Amino acid sequence: MKSRILFLIGVLVLSLSGCSPQPSASKSAKEILGNPEYLAISYGGYRGNSRDIQPTMEQLKEDMKILFAMNIKVLRTYNTKLAQASNLLEAISQLKKEDPDFEMYVMLGAWIDCENAWTSNPNHEAEDVVSNTAEIERAVTMANQYPDIVEVIAVGNEAMVHWAGAYYVSPKIILKWVDHLQGLKKSGELAADVWITSSDNFASWGGDDASYHTVDLTELIKAVDYISLHTYPFHDTHYNSDFWKVSVEEDGLSDIEKADAAMLRAKNHAISQYQSAADYIKSLGVAKPIHIGETGWPTEAGLTFYGSTGSKATDEYKAALYYKHMRDWTKAAGMSCFYFEAFDENWKDAQNPLGSENHFGLFNINGEAKFAVWDFVDNGSFDGLTRNGNPITKTYNGDKNVLINEVLAPPSTIDLENQN
């Protein structure tokens, strides 16, 4: 009788353990980057007009469920100083314990500043040692605390590109910290399969502009585990607009057809920027994976360089085309694309609510799905999910005709000639 009781207890224990949630086995950066089953995105999650208002744990979980419903399983963050990053990791950890099918990984950003950054006298050849050291130390701590979530550490965000005049540093400073993290991997103080990179503009990786072709950049390219490259054709609709203008041959097309053609050119412009950096890296005799660390297209720009009085680049139709083009291209090329970004964030240009920086999200602040992701509403992927207490619905109340009527064709070469 006693043996039978022990047997039944054993069966019960096994049964209970089999029913309890077990998190999915962790995958490495090598396994998830370039894997089409692990779509990537840039994520902030800030809902207010200032980053002084940090997203709560519940808000972070709310967003993670929305993104996971879209098969997004890799996120990119930007700094370790604010609570957003550490709280996000904890939110993901809790969701993994609550749901054995939930899976999410993080490319953890460590912000890098030059000496006297954000002042009238930045020193781009030196660094803010105190702040940068703290950023890196926190990144290492978080990676070790959440080894099943943090798979990449990115040293700096657009920290080497010269137009980031308030804070950029020379490549030797990024190299110093990349070498430091690679050393921690060798000593066992950081997991060996965590990949180290820096996330920067295509020009910073040697594309387009020979002024970036330095010995320190070459050493950095050799030191990182992969290249995280940014490309923004959107900004070039104003600053480098030749690709964007409607040609004489296209002038008889409808506005939608002109927009379609322009967005295809935008895709090819992004590919050409990627290729310019890839060709330079190859010329050094270095073979490193390249993934898109950022690219995106906003849906609103107001009366700015990009709005109705400028390049006429922003609306949900064009943004949806760009999103599809980038996903199609990077999937076919075996690359990850950390699309910028998941949700609109108003703090980026708080004094100008219609500013383009506030409108790069696939969702607006209240959780309305923009045209690029309407299909997920249609197929029920967001059923039962909310943001800010609101169910996930479509922008424009789902009326595509209203959306289409707001699409503006890019300026034509004839228009520009007449203006001159």
N, C-alpha and C positions, 0 to 999 in steps of 0.2 A: 504493500500500500504506500509506504514511504517513498519507494522508488518511483511509483506512478505519479505521486504528487510532485516530486522533483522534476519529472519529465514534463508534466503539464506546466509547471512554472517556467521551465526552459522554453517551451513552445510559446508561452505568453510573452516572454521577454523578447524572443526573436520576432514575434509578430508585431509588438509595439515598436521595436527598433526599425522594422521595415516600413512602418507607416509614418515615422517621423520624417519631417523634411530634411533632406540632405542636399547641401549646395552642390552645384555642378562643379566638376573638376576644372581647376584653373588652367588656362592656356597662356602660352608665352607670347611676347610681342612678335616673335618670328612666325607664330602660328596665326595670329589675328590680323597683322598688317598685310594688306593685299588680298585678304580672304573676303570674297563677296558675301559670305554669310555673316560678316561682322562689319556692318556699315558704321562709319565714323562721323562725328559731328563736333563742332565747337559749342561749348556750353558755359553760360554764366548763371542764368536763372534769376537775375535781379529784377525785381518788379517795380521798385520805387525810382524816384528821380535822383537818388544818390546811393552810392555803395555803402553809405553809413547804415542803410537798412539792408541787413543780410537776409537772404532767403532762409526761412525756417526749415526744420527737419521735415515737417509734413509737406511743405511746398516742394522741397527737393525730391521727396518720394513721389509726389504727384507728377512731377516732370519726368522722373525716371520711368514711370509706368507708361506715360505717353510715348516716350522715345522707344522704349522696348517694344511697344505695340507696332512700331514701324520697322522693326528688325535692326534698330540702331543699338549697338552693343559696345561701342568705344567712344569715350568722351575726351575732349581736350579742355583743360583748364589753363589759367594764365599766371597765377601767383599763389604763394603759400602764406602770405602775411595775413590776408583776410580769412575770416572763418568759413567762407564759402567752400574752400577746397577740403578742409578737414571734415566739415559737416557733410559734404557730399560723399566722401569716402565712407563715413559712418552710415549714412542713409543707404548707400549701396550694400554695405555689409549687412545691415538689418533686413533689407529686402531679400537678399540671398538666403538668409536664415528662415525667412517667412515663406519663401516660394522656391522650391528646388529647381524650378525651370528658369528662374530669373538669372540673367548673366549680363554683367556690365564690367568693362575695364576702363582704365583712365590713363591718358597721357598727361602727366602732371607737370604743369609749367612752373618754372622758377624765374621770376622777373629779375632782369639785370639792368642796372642803371650805371651811367657814367658818373664821375665825380662832379658834384654841383649840378646834377640833373634837375631839370624843371626850374632852373634859374636863368638869369640873363648871361651867365658866364659858365656854361658847361665845358668840362674838360674831357674831350672824347678819347684821349689817350690814357686816361686813368679811370679807375672805377670807384664807386661808392662801396668801399670794402665792408663796412659794417652791415649795410642793408643786404648786399649781395651774399655775404657769408651766411647771414641769418636765413635768407631764402633757400640756399642750398642745403643748409643743415636741417631745416624743416622738411624739405623734400625728401631727404634721406630718411628722416624719422618716419614720415608718412609711408614711404615705400616699404620700410621694414615692419611697420605696424599693420599694413594691409597688403601683404605680399601676393594675395590672390586677386588683387584689383589693380594696383599700380604696376603697369608693365613698361611704361616709358617715362623718362624724365627729360623735359625739354629745357635747355639752358637759354633763357631769353626769348623774347617775342619781338620780332623785327628790331632786334637790338644792334644790328650791324648796318642797316640800310641808312644811307646818308641823309635822306629826307626826314628821318626821325630826329630832327635837330635838337629836341629837348633832352634826349637821353642816350643816344646811340653810343656804342663803344667800338673800339677796334677789335678785329678778330682775335688778337692775342689774348684778350680778356675772356672771351667765350672759350677759347682753347684751354686756358688755365683751368676753368671749372669743369670742362668736359674731361680733361686729363685727370682731374681730382676724382671725379665720379668713376671713371674707368679704373683708377687705382683702388678705390673702395671695393669694386667688384673683384679685383684680383686678390685683395686681402681678406675677402669674405665678409666685409662690413656692409655690403650691399649685394643682393642676389645677382648671380652671374648672368641670368637671362633677362635682367632689366636692360632695355635698350636706351642708350643715351644719344640725344640729338640736340640741335638748336633749330628753332622754327623761324624762318626768315624769308624775305622777299627773294624772288628769283635772281635779281641783280646781285644780291649779297652772296649768292652761291656761284657767282662768276658769269652769269648770263648777261648779255647785252653790253655791259659797261666794263671796259678794261681797267678802269681805276680800282676795281675791287680785286684784281688779280695780283695778290700779294703772297709772299712766302707763308705768312701766318694763316691765310685762308687755305692754302694747300695743306698745311699741317692739320688744320681743323677738319677738312674734308676727310683726311686719313683717320682722324681720331674718332669721329662719330660712328655710330652703328648704322645710321641711315640718314639721308637728307630729307628734311621737312621743309618743303618749298611752297611759297605763297605766290599766287598769281591773281591779279584783279583787273581783268579787262574793263570792268565797270568804271573804274577811275580813269582809265584811258579813253573813255568816250568823250572826256573833256581834254585831258592832258596830252593824249597821243591819238587823235581822233580819226586818222586816215582810214583805219579799218572799219570805222563805224558809219561813215557817211553813205547815204544811198547814192548809188552810181547813176549816171545818165541812163544806162541800159535798164535800170530797175525803176525808173521814175514813173512808168505807167502802171506799176503794180498797185494793189490796194494797200491800205495802211497795215493791215494784218500781214500781208505777204511781204511787205517791206520789213516789218518787225521780225518775221520768221527768218528772212535772209540775213538781217543784221545780227541776230542771235547766233546763227550758224557761224558767222564771221567772228563773233565774240569767242565762241568755242575754239575756233582755229587760232585766234590770237592767244588764248591761254596755252594751247598746245605749243605754239611757237616760243612762248616765254619759257615754258618747261624745257623745251628742246634746246634752247640756247644755253641753259645751265647744264643740262645733261651732256651736251657736246663738250663744254668746257671741262667738266669733271672727267669725262672720258679721255680728253687730250692730256690729262695729267697722269694717265695710266692707272687711274683709280676706278674700281668697280664697287659701287655702293648702291643699295636700293634707294629709290627716290619715291616719296609719297607726298601727296598734296596736303600741306599743313593748314592751309587756309585758301579758300576762294568762295565768293558769294556774290549775290546780286540783290540790292534792296528793292523794296516795293513802293517807296515814297521818297521824294527829295524836296518837295516844296519849291520855292522860287530860288533855286540855286543853280550851280553849274550843270546839274544833272536833271533838273526838273523841266517844266513846260516852257521855260524861257531859256533853257540851256540845251543839253544834248538829248533831252526827252527820252532818257534811258530807263526811267523807273516806272514800273507798274507791275501788277501781279502776273500778267500774261508773260511779259519778258522774263521776269524772275523765275517763273515755272519752267520756261524753256531752258534757261541756263542751268537750273538744278538738274533737269533731265539730261542735258548734254554732258554735264560734269560727271554725273553718276555713270552714264553709258560709257564715256571715254575712259574713266579710271578703272571701271570694272574690266573692260576689254584689255586694258594695259596691265592688269594685275596690280594696280595701285590702290591704296586707301586714299580717301578724300575726306578730310575733316572739314566738312562744309560749314561755312560761316553764315548763319548760325541757327541754333535750335529755336530760340524765342526772342522776340523783340526786347530790347533793353533801353529804357528811356533815359538812364543816367548818362549815356554816352554823349548826348547833346541836349542836356536838360533845358537850356535856355531857348532851344529851337525845336519844339515838338515835332515838326515835320522834317527835320534834318535827316538825311539819308542814314547816318550812323545809328539812328534809333530804329531802323526798319529793315534790318537784314534777316530777321527771323523767318522761319517757316510757319510760325504761329505768332499772332499778336499777343499783347500783354494778357488779355483776358482768355486766351486759349482758343480763339477762333483759328481754324486751319485755313491758311492761305491757299490759293489756287494750286500751287505745286503739290499739295498733299490732300486735295479734296477726295481723291480716290479712297483714302483710308477711312474717311467718314462714310463714304458710300458702301464700303464692304464691311462695315461694322467693327473695324479694328479698335475704335475708341469707345465702343459701347461701355457704359458704366464708369468711364474715366472723366475726371473734371480738372479744371484749373481755376483757381480763385473761386471755387464753388460753382463754376459754370460748366455745363456739359460741353464737349468738344463739337462745335458746329462749324459751318463754312462761313467764310467772309462773303459779303454781298448777298447774304441770305441764300447762297447757292445759286444765284441767278447769273449764269454765264454770259447772257446777252448784255446785261448791265456792265459787267466786267470788261467785255470785249469793246463796248462802246467807248471806254475810257482809254483805250490803247492809242498812243501817239506814235506816228512813224518817226524814225530818226531824221535829222535834217538831211537834205539832199545837197549834192554838189552844186546844183543849179540855184538853190536857195542861198547858199553861201556866196556864190558868185554875184547874185543880185544884191546881196547886202553890201558887198564890196564895191 
